[in-house]
């Protein structure tokens, strides 16, 4: 996957005009910075339910090379307030009940775990034949999508909330790597391998995401009600894109769009795109810029959009934050 810097270089090289036509923005966005734990000064949001809860990491900023986190810990936020620290567990997602999906090391083996908002943790069912497993995403019903490995074989796994203590393995093509990135309320999963993006339908059938151009690859980051969104990259171009649950391309979003990261309840897609040559958060609807978010910080990275599309949640200058429509 290409970096923002690489995308910027490609924009200049191809002479692209950033963003394109947009309709008038309907919102004035008011920023609220989320709390950091005492003695910390750095935080990154990994995921949010789009409303009350968010998970990520917090810690202190290293003053020497390598710069970044030191004393990093998983963190749960409730309405912007820190309510739980996770010293060993790495959180990856959280649902509307505050149930966290994450990963931890047990006797040298990585396994998926859940953690309640009160801190009670449980290891997800684990097949003895697996070398390791990871939880990658959780929906509001409590279904968890992740992966397992047996030698070089990669397995897509669902831990269904309707059948506690069980798991289901889904058929996948041979691949050297496998990551699930999201699961919607109907149980569809999106993710990527080392060569392709994918979506599974409600029956668990794998569908490769349509891609375009030389060595093209679609990488999905979000799915909602069967509509997936992410990035579409190849050797000569980049764009954001939307697909259906059969992997067919619904639309490609070009004119400076880099990648879609979140989907709102009314279908608005949010992500990263160029606005006046600056890569920043943008909202699209039906492939057209709905709001260039000119009143939002250039440093804001979008993680989630609320169901009513009145709240944008993410990280802003190394601190979780949200912007509310006023």
ABEGO torsion letter per residue (X at the ends): XBBAAAAAAAAAAAGBBBGEBBBBBABBBBBBBBBBBBGBABBBBABBAGBABBBBBBEBBBABOBBEBBGBBBBBBBGGBBABBBAABBBABBBAAGBBBBBBBBGGBBBBBBBBAAGBBBBBBBBAABABBBBABBBAAGBBBBBBBBEABBBBBBBBAABBGBBBBBBBBBBABBBBABBBAAGBBBEBBAABBBBBBAAGBBBBBBBBEBGBBBBBABBBGGBBBBBBBBAABBBBBBBBAAGBBABBBBGGBABBABBBAAGBBBBBBBBGGBBBBBBBBGGBBABAGAABBAABBBABBBAAGABBBBBBGGBBBBBBBX
